[in-house]
Amino acid sequence: MGSRDADIDFTFFDPTTVRAVFDALTPAGWSAEEAPGCVRYLINDAADLYDWSAGTPERLDELLTELDSPAHLPYVVCLNIYAPRARTGGTLMFHPGRTEVSFSPVIDRRRIPGAPEFTDLAWYLHALVPCLVTAGLKAYEAREIRW
């Protein structure tokens, strides 16, 4: 059968920040708290280790500042987000240069009713795109890949 991955790649007119994207999503109910008391994030560096870290919601402002540090612009940074009302979420991956941001629905992925082997990418687009337009969204590409 193989496994499946889904993602949505967002392109912004100008470089964006983790804070700008997060601030655009929070009014629609998205949160950085993927589990009670847990904020998960990643700051990649020259060692290219992709080591995830955990923080607390009380430190979120500090974490967003760290993720947006100019020292990290040449590297990938990630923040997990969660929509508690929809009980789903995923990873926002900010690529070097910060005009490209990917979203992978890896936390309690929503499936298409009647075709549960597929991700309901339309739901994620509907939940994310209108918010990101306010943050300078230029384009997106959504795909599901079977390995």
C-alpha positions as CSV (number, residue, x, y, z in Angstrom):
1,M,0.0,0.0,0.0
2,G,2.8,2.5,0.8
3,S,2.6,5.6,2.9
4,R,1.3,9.1,2.1
5,D,2.5,12.5,2.8
6,A,0.6,15.7,2.2
7,D,1.7,19.3,2.2
8,I,0.8,22.8,1.1
9,D,3.5,25.1,0.0
10,F,2.8,28.8,0.4
11,T,4.7,31.6,-1.4
12,F,4.6,35.2,0.0
13,F,5.2,38.4,-1.9
14,D,7.8,39.5,0.6
15,P,9.8,37.6,3.2
16,T,7.5,36.9,6.1
17,T,8.1,36.0,9.8
18,V,6.9,33.2,12.0
19,R,5.2,35.8,14.1
20,A,3.4,37.4,11.2
21,V,2.0,34.0,10.0
22,F,1.1,32.9,13.5
23,D,-0.6,36.2,14.2
24,A,-2.6,35.8,10.9
25,L,-3.8,32.3,12.0
26,T,-4.7,32.9,15.7
27,P,-7.9,34.9,15.0
28,A,-9.2,31.8,13.1
29,G,-8.6,29.6,16.2
30,W,-5.1,28.2,15.4
31,S,-2.8,27.8,18.4
32,A,0.9,27.0,19.0
33,E,-0.2,24.8,21.9
34,E,-0.5,21.4,20.2
35,A,-1.0,19.6,23.5
36,P,-1.8,21.1,26.9
37,G,1.2,23.1,28.0
38,C,3.3,22.1,25.0
39,V,4.6,24.3,22.2
40,R,6.9,22.4,19.7
41,Y,9.4,24.1,17.5
42,L,12.6,23.6,15.6
43,I,15.5,25.7,14.8
44,N,17.8,24.1,12.3
45,D,21.4,25.3,12.1
46,A,24.6,24.7,10.2
47,A,24.8,21.2,11.7
48,D,21.5,20.4,9.9
49,L,20.2,18.2,12.7
50,Y,16.5,19.0,12.7
51,D,16.2,18.6,16.4
52,W,12.8,19.5,17.8
53,S,12.4,21.4,21.1
54,A,9.5,21.9,23.4
55,G,8.5,25.0,25.2
56,T,5.5,26.3,27.1
57,P,2.7,28.7,26.0
58,E,4.0,31.2,28.6
59,R,7.2,31.4,26.7
60,L,5.6,31.7,23.2
61,D,6.5,35.4,22.7
62,E,10.1,34.6,23.4
63,L,10.1,31.5,21.2
64,L,8.6,33.5,18.3
65,T,11.3,36.1,18.7
66,E,14.0,33.4,18.7
67,L,12.5,31.7,15.6
68,D,12.5,35.1,13.8
69,S,16.1,36.0,14.8
70,P,18.2,37.2,11.8
71,A,20.8,34.6,12.8
72,H,18.3,31.9,11.7
73,L,17.4,33.4,8.3
74,P,19.7,31.0,6.4
75,Y,18.2,28.0,8.0
76,V,14.8,26.2,8.3
77,V,12.7,26.9,11.3
78,C,9.4,25.2,12.2
79,L,6.5,25.7,14.5
80,N,3.7,23.3,15.1
81,I,0.2,24.7,15.1
82,Y,-3.1,23.2,16.2
83,A,-6.8,24.0,15.7
84,P,-8.4,22.7,18.9
85,R,-12.0,23.1,17.7
86,A,-11.2,21.0,14.6
87,R,-8.9,18.7,16.5
88,T,-6.1,18.8,13.8
89,G,-2.9,20.6,13.2
90,G,0.5,20.3,11.6
91,T,3.9,21.8,11.0
92,L,4.7,25.2,9.5
93,M,8.2,25.0,8.0
94,F,9.8,28.4,7.1
95,H,12.4,28.0,4.4
96,P,15.6,30.1,4.1
97,G,14.7,33.6,2.8
98,R,11.2,33.3,4.3
99,T,9.2,33.8,1.2
100,E,8.3,30.1,1.2
101,V,6.5,28.4,4.0
102,S,5.3,24.8,3.9
103,F,2.5,23.3,6.0
104,S,2.3,19.5,6.6
105,P,-0.9,18.2,8.3
106,V,0.8,15.7,10.6
107,I,-1.2,16.2,13.8
108,D,-4.5,14.2,13.7
109,R,-4.7,14.6,9.9
110,R,-8.2,15.2,8.6
111,R,-9.2,12.6,6.0
112,I,-11.7,12.7,3.2
113,P,-14.9,11.0,4.2
114,G,-15.5,8.1,1.9
115,A,-11.8,8.0,0.9
116,P,-9.9,8.0,4.2
117,E,-6.6,7.1,2.6
118,F,-6.5,10.7,1.3
119,T,-5.9,13.9,3.3
120,D,-8.7,16.5,3.2
121,L,-6.5,19.2,1.6
122,A,-9.5,21.3,0.8
123,W,-10.3,21.6,4.5
124,Y,-6.8,22.8,5.2
125,L,-6.8,25.3,2.3
126,H,-10.1,26.7,3.5
127,A,-8.8,27.0,7.0
128,L,-5.4,28.5,6.1
129,V,-5.5,30.5,2.9
130,P,-8.0,33.3,3.9
131,C,-5.9,34.0,7.0
132,L,-2.6,34.0,5.1
133,V,-3.9,36.4,2.4
134,T,-3.8,39.0,5.2
135,A,-0.1,38.2,5.7
136,G,0.9,38.7,2.1
137,L,0.2,35.3,0.5
138,K,1.0,35.3,-3.2
139,A,0.3,31.6,-4.2
140,Y,0.0,28.1,-2.9
141,E,0.4,24.5,-4.2
142,A,-1.2,21.6,-2.4
143,R,-0.3,17.9,-3.0
144,E,-0.5,14.5,-1.7
145,I,2.2,12.0,-2.5
146,R,2.1,8.2,-2.2
147,W,5.5,6.6,-1.4
